[in-house]
Amino acid sequence: MKKAIEPDVLRPEYDFGSMKGGIRGKYVRRIREGTNIVLIEPDVADAFPTEAAVNEALRGILNTTRAVRHTGGLTDKALERGRRDRTSRPAKRKSRAVGE
């Protein structure tokens, strides 16, 4: 037979108010310094199935940032609107009629 689960209530013998020297949040700063928890929005979380996928994506962003800083940034032409669209498409060829 299973034991009934008790509600999450402190027992009367644990009276923390009468204990001396207890400081609330004494180790909070130390814990926060050693921990880096970031909450992300659900739509972003859906894009990353695992913790490793998030770390890989962030490392990619860091590597890109370092590369841009190392080379002195992007050229003005790279920042022009539509520049990427023109360079990513193959050039159109003029068709010739057979026999010309």
PAKOLVEX-912934 format. One line per 10 residues: number of its first residue (from 1); for each residue x, y, z of N, C-alpha, C. Coordinates in Angstrom, 2 decimals. Atoms other than C-alpha are relative to their C-alpha. Example, Ala and Ser with C-alpha at 12.3 -4.5 7.8 and 13.67 -1.06 7.14 Angstrom:
2
1> 0.89 -1.19 0.00 12.30 -4.50 7.80 0.90 1.20 0.00 | -0.82 -1.19 -0.06 13.67 -1.06 7.14 -0.77 1.09 0.73
***
This chain:
100
1> 0.83 -1.16 0.00 0.00 0.00 0.00 0.89 1.25 0.00 | -0.80 -1.21 0.11 1.35 3.43 -0.98 -0.34 0.99 1.10 | 0.17 -1.02 -1.01 1.89 6.16 1.52 -0.65 1.25 -0.61 | 0.61 -1.23 0.48 -0.24 9.28 1.15 1.04 1.11 -0.02 | -0.96 -1.10 0.12 1.74 12.29 -0.03 -0.47 1.16 0.85 | 0.33 -1.12 -0.88 1.85 15.02 2.58 0.16 1.31 -0.76 | -0.16 -1.30 0.64 1.39 18.62 1.53 1.35 0.61 0.37 | -1.31 -0.61 -0.19 4.53 20.76 1.27 -0.07 1.04 1.12 | 0.09 -0.86 -1.18 4.41 22.16 4.81 1.14 -0.39 0.94 | -1.06 0.29 -0.96 7.25 22.49 7.28 -0.58 -0.57 1.28
11> 0.43 0.58 -1.27 6.97 20.45 10.39 0.15 1.03 1.10 | -0.08 -0.99 -1.08 6.41 22.38 13.61 1.35 0.04 0.71 | -1.30 0.00 -0.68 9.79 21.31 15.00 1.07 0.80 -0.75 | -0.92 -0.82 0.77 11.51 23.29 12.21 -0.42 1.46 0.10 | 0.35 -1.40 -0.20 11.12 26.80 13.59 1.23 0.84 -0.32 | -1.17 -0.75 0.43 13.63 28.81 11.58 0.06 1.40 0.60 | 0.03 -1.32 -0.60 12.54 32.04 13.23 0.78 0.07 1.30 | -0.71 0.00 -1.27 14.08 31.00 16.53 1.49 -0.31 -0.15 | -1.42 0.32 0.20 17.44 29.98 15.01 0.80 1.28 -0.14 | -0.86 -1.18 0.05 20.30 32.43 15.39 1.00 -0.15 -1.15
21> -1.04 -0.01 1.03 22.68 33.41 12.62 -0.49 -0.30 -1.40 | 0.52 0.27 1.34 20.42 32.55 9.74 -0.22 1.28 -0.78 | 0.15 -1.19 0.85 20.60 35.07 6.92 -0.65 -0.45 -1.30 | 0.71 0.35 1.22 18.12 34.90 4.09 0.82 0.46 -1.22 | -0.70 -0.33 1.23 19.84 34.77 0.71 1.50 0.17 0.17 | -1.41 -0.16 -0.30 23.33 34.47 2.17 0.91 -0.40 -1.17 | -0.85 0.52 1.06 24.72 32.53 -0.81 -0.54 0.32 -1.40 | 0.62 -0.29 1.29 22.57 33.99 -3.59 1.00 0.59 -0.98 | -0.97 -0.64 0.89 25.33 36.19 -5.05 1.00 -1.02 -0.52 | -0.97 1.00 0.41 27.81 33.30 -5.13 -0.60 -0.96 -1.02
31> 0.68 0.90 0.94 25.29 31.05 -6.89 -0.20 0.69 -1.34 | 0.25 -0.73 1.25 24.40 33.72 -9.45 1.28 0.23 -0.80 | -1.27 -0.19 0.70 28.07 34.33 -10.28 0.43 -1.26 -0.73 | -0.39 1.27 0.60 28.59 30.65 -11.05 -1.03 -0.56 -0.95 | 1.08 0.50 0.83 25.38 30.26 -13.02 -0.39 1.05 -1.02 | 0.44 -0.93 1.04 24.29 31.78 -16.29 -1.25 -0.60 -0.66 | 1.26 0.50 0.53 20.65 30.99 -16.94 -0.66 1.10 -0.80 | 0.65 -0.97 0.87 18.94 32.73 -19.82 -1.33 -0.59 -0.43 | 1.32 0.45 0.44 15.24 32.45 -20.56 -0.24 0.51 -1.41 | 0.28 -0.40 1.36 14.32 32.46 -24.22 -1.49 -0.17 -0.29
41> 1.41 0.04 0.36 10.95 32.99 -25.83 -0.34 -1.37 -0.60 | 0.39 1.33 0.50 8.97 29.85 -26.78 0.21 -0.18 -1.50 | -0.19 0.14 1.44 9.13 30.57 -30.53 1.47 -0.21 -0.36 | -1.43 0.21 0.23 12.93 30.75 -30.35 0.40 -1.39 0.48 | -0.32 1.32 -0.55 13.10 27.62 -28.20 -0.41 -1.11 -0.95 | 0.44 1.02 0.95 11.17 25.70 -30.87 1.03 -0.24 -1.10 | -1.00 0.13 1.05 14.02 26.32 -33.32 1.20 -0.83 0.44 | -1.15 0.72 -0.52 16.55 24.59 -31.06 -0.45 -1.20 0.82 | 0.49 1.19 -0.70 15.79 21.00 -30.07 0.79 -0.36 1.25 | -0.83 0.38 -1.14 18.68 20.67 -27.61 0.85 1.18 0.47
51> -0.92 -0.99 -0.56 21.01 22.67 -25.41 1.24 0.14 -0.89 | -1.17 -0.03 0.88 23.88 21.73 -27.73 -0.27 0.81 -1.25 | 0.36 -0.77 1.20 22.03 23.25 -30.70 0.05 1.50 0.28 | -0.06 -1.41 -0.39 21.70 26.56 -28.86 1.45 0.45 0.10 | -1.41 -0.36 -0.16 25.38 26.57 -27.95 0.71 0.07 -1.35 | -0.62 -0.01 1.33 26.40 25.74 -31.53 -0.39 1.27 -0.77 | 0.45 -1.20 0.69 24.30 28.59 -32.91 0.67 1.25 0.57 | -0.63 -1.16 -0.63 25.70 31.08 -30.40 1.49 0.06 -0.32 | -1.42 0.00 0.38 29.27 29.98 -31.16 0.17 0.47 -1.44 | -0.06 -0.47 1.38 28.57 30.56 -34.85 -0.13 1.50 -0.09
61> 0.16 -1.46 -0.03 27.38 34.08 -34.12 1.27 0.66 0.53 | -1.24 -0.57 -0.54 30.47 34.73 -32.00 1.13 -0.06 -1.01 | -1.05 0.11 1.01 32.77 33.45 -34.75 -0.19 1.02 -1.12 | 0.29 -1.00 1.03 31.05 35.68 -37.30 0.36 1.39 0.50 | -0.31 -1.30 -0.58 31.36 38.67 -34.98 1.51 0.22 0.05 | -1.47 -0.12 -0.07 35.06 37.99 -34.45 0.59 0.21 -1.38 | -0.52 -0.13 1.36 35.65 37.62 -38.19 -0.25 1.41 -0.53 | 0.32 -1.35 0.46 33.92 40.93 -38.91 0.89 1.01 0.70 | -0.88 -0.92 -0.73 35.90 42.69 -36.19 1.43 -0.09 -0.49 | -1.38 0.23 0.44 39.15 41.14 -37.40 0.27 0.64 -1.35
71> -0.20 -0.54 1.35 38.65 42.27 -41.00 -0.34 1.47 -0.07 | 0.32 -1.41 0.01 37.51 45.73 -40.00 -1.43 0.30 -0.38 | 1.41 -0.22 0.29 33.83 45.25 -40.72 -0.35 -0.28 -1.44 | 0.50 0.23 1.34 31.74 44.94 -43.81 0.20 1.25 -0.85 | -0.14 -1.15 0.90 32.21 47.14 -46.84 -1.35 0.68 -0.15 | 1.25 -0.73 0.21 29.63 49.79 -47.63 -0.85 -0.67 -1.07 | 0.75 0.67 1.07 28.67 47.89 -50.79 -0.75 -1.22 0.52 | 0.65 1.18 -0.55 27.83 44.80 -48.75 -1.25 0.38 0.77 | 1.16 -0.44 -0.78 25.38 46.85 -46.72 -1.09 0.62 -0.85 | 1.01 -0.59 0.87 23.54 48.26 -49.74 -1.22 -0.91 -0.08
81> 1.25 0.77 0.07 19.92 47.21 -49.93 -0.08 -0.70 -1.35 | 0.16 0.76 1.22 19.35 44.47 -52.44 1.30 -0.56 -0.56 | -1.30 0.47 0.50 23.06 43.78 -52.93 0.07 -1.52 0.05 | -0.06 1.45 -0.17 22.69 40.24 -51.65 -0.85 -0.70 -1.05 | 0.89 0.61 0.99 19.80 39.50 -53.99 0.66 -0.05 -1.38 | -0.62 -0.05 1.33 21.79 40.55 -57.07 1.15 -0.97 -0.11 | -1.18 0.86 0.09 24.88 38.55 -56.20 -0.34 -1.47 0.17 | 0.32 1.40 -0.24 23.09 35.37 -55.19 -0.67 -0.66 -1.20 | 0.65 0.56 1.18 21.23 34.93 -58.50 1.01 -0.13 -1.13 | -0.89 0.10 1.15 23.01 33.65 -61.57 -0.37 1.06 -1.04
91> 0.23 -1.02 1.02 23.39 36.17 -64.37 -0.89 -0.55 -1.10 | 0.89 0.42 1.08 20.73 36.06 -67.05 0.79 0.01 -1.29 | -0.67 0.08 1.29 21.98 34.97 -70.44 -0.99 0.33 -1.10 | 0.83 -0.28 1.16 20.66 36.25 -73.66 -0.04 -1.24 -0.86 | 0.10 1.21 0.83 19.32 33.41 -75.70 0.20 0.37 -1.45 | -0.24 -0.19 1.44 20.40 33.09 -79.30 -0.87 -0.98 -0.77 | 0.75 0.90 0.88 18.35 31.67 -82.03 0.96 -0.96 -0.64 | -0.85 1.01 0.62 19.73 28.49 -83.54 0.32 0.46 -1.42 | -0.43 -0.33 1.35 21.73 29.18 -86.66 0.54 1.40 -0.14 | -0.54 -1.35 0.10 22.86 32.72 -85.88 1.49 -0.01 0.13
***
